[in-house]
Amino acid sequence: MLPEVYIIPATAWNEPNSVLVDRNYDKPGQNSKPEWGINYSKKNVNVIEKYKAEKYFNDMQV
């Protein structure tokens, strides 16, 4: 079985969701730098489906 491949543009983190997470530690007492990540789970797999590589390349075809 081949792995799933996703193409996620950096601009997707402008609107974080259950998959694309944005952890900004800007509260008093929190000194960590901001983090951006992917929270992939069976529960939210439908949210990341729009970034599947097959869909991305199929949408590019003219």
KANOR-V540350 format. One record per run of one state. SS is the DSSP state (~ for helix, > for strand, _ for the rest). FROM is the first residue (numbers start at 1). TO is the last residue. If there is no record, write none. Layout:
ss	from	to
SS	FROM	TO
SS	FROM	TO
This chain:
ss	from	to
_	1	5
>	6	6
_	7	9
~	10	15
_	16	19
>	20	23
_	24	34
>	35	38
_	39	41
~	42	51
>	52	52
~	53	60
_	61	62
